Amino acid sequence: MNEEKIIKIINSIRPYLLMENGDIEFLKYENNYVYIKLSGACQNCAYNDMTINQGIYETLKKEIPEIKGVINLQN
C-alpha cells in the first residue's frame, strides 16, 4: 500500500479537525489497518469514535477499499 496516498487523504481531513481545535497524525499502515493518533480537542472528545469510524475510516475506504479499519493509538 502506498502510505503517501493515505497521508494525502488524512491531510485532506486535517482542516476539519483543526477547526475544532483537534488534529490527526498518521502513524503507520499495517495488515490493512491505518494507525493514527488524534490530538488536541479530538483526543478526549466524546465523539472521537464517530469521527474515526464515520469520518476518517469512511473517507479512506472510498479511496482504498482494502482498508479494514482505523485504529487510534494514544500515548
N, C-alpha and C positions, 0 to 999 in steps of 0.2 A: 504494500500500500504506500502511496505517496503521501508522506507526512506533510509536505508542502501544501497539498490540496486541503488537508484537514486544518492546517494553520490558517489558510486563506479563508475558509468558511468560518472558523472561530473568530478571526479578525473582523468578519462582516457582522457578527453577533455582538462583539465587544461594545460598540457605541450605545446599544440599548441598555446594557448593563451599567455602563458608565453614567448614563442619565439618571440611574437610580443609586449612584454612589457605590457601585459594585464593580467587579472586574472578573476576568477569567484568564487562566493560564493553561496552555496545553502542556501536558507532562510527557505523555508517550502514547503510542498506539501498539497494542499487543493482543494477539489472539482475537482480532476483530472487535476489540473494545477500545474506546478512546478514554484516556485518563486525563482528568482536568483538575484544577484547583480553583474554586470560587473564593474570592476575597472581598474585602470591604463589606458593604451592607449585604451583599449576597451570601456571605459566609454563614451568617446566623439567621437569615431570613426564613420565616415560616413557610414561604412558598418556594424555597430553593429546589425541592424535589420536582415541583411542577415546572420550574424553569429548566431544569435538567432534562426531564422527560418530554415535555411538550414543546419546549423551545429549542434547546441545543440538540438533543437527540433527533428530533423530527427534521430539523434543518440539515443535519449531517446525513441522515438516512436518505433524504431526497437525492443528494448528490453521490452518495457512496452506499449503495444498497446492502453491501455485505457487513456493514457495521451492526453489531448485535446490541450495543448499549454504550452508555456514557457513565463513567464512574468518577465521582467527586472524591478526591483524596484531600484530607486536611492534615496539617502538621500537628 
